[in-house]
Amino acid sequence: MKNQRIIRAVSLVFVSFLFSCQLFGDSPDKVFQTIGLNANKINGSFSRDFKELRQHKAGGSMQVPAADNKTLRPATCVEYVNYVYAQKLDRDVERIGKLTVTDETKPIINAALDLFRYADEVYKNDYPALARMIDEGKTDVEIDAAVEKLDSTKGAALDQKYKTTMDLLLPYADKHGVKYKVM
């Protein structure tokens, strides 16, 4: 009888320890790190990226890994964009998708997946199309107009998705004592 009480007490302490360490879900810090910090990779202003691309192309400094993956070779803008941006968010989307969904984290995770998938689509589809314009020698006026259109449409949508995600994530972080700085 006494042994059963000891076993129950030890079991109760062990179960309490497991739940307090959140071994059955992701910690608020991990949720914040996975979503909040990685969201900083998403650039809402595409004009800067394409200005830099044109500068690299003009300076002859645009390079991607060669077939041996040990050296670099000259690249077109499309090759460079596909190398730098096309895979930029794949791992983040995967990590966010693997976060433990609870009643509290579900809206945050859903908003984050919406944000990251949308940005990923822009990087994989719109960026190569604009990079092709640079490779084809389109005028700066034509390229700027296309980039401005992307900024005003998908850039605006991306900004809204980012805001929605942060409006859910930051109060969650505050509630759970996660330390962060807003810049």
Sequence and secondary structure as in RCSB ss.txt:
>XXXX:A:sequence
MKNQRIIRAVSLVFVSFLFSCQLFGDSPDKVFQTIGLNANKINGSFSRDFKELRQHKAGGSMQVPAADNKTLRPA
TCVEYVNYVYAQKLDRDVERIGKLTVTDETKPIINAALDLFRYADEVYKNDYPALARMIDEGKTDVEIDAAVEKL
DSTKGAALDQKYKTTMDLLLPYADKHGVKYKVM
>XXXX:A:secstr
 HHHHHHHHHHHHHHHHHHHTTTTS  HHHHHIIIIIGGGG  S HHHHHHHHHHHHHHT  EEE TTSSSEEE 
 HHHHHHHHTTTTTHHHHHHHHTS   TTTHHHHHHHHHHHHHHHHIIIIIHHHHHHHHHTT  HHHHHHHHHHH
IIIIIHHHHHHHHHHHHHHHHHHHHTT      
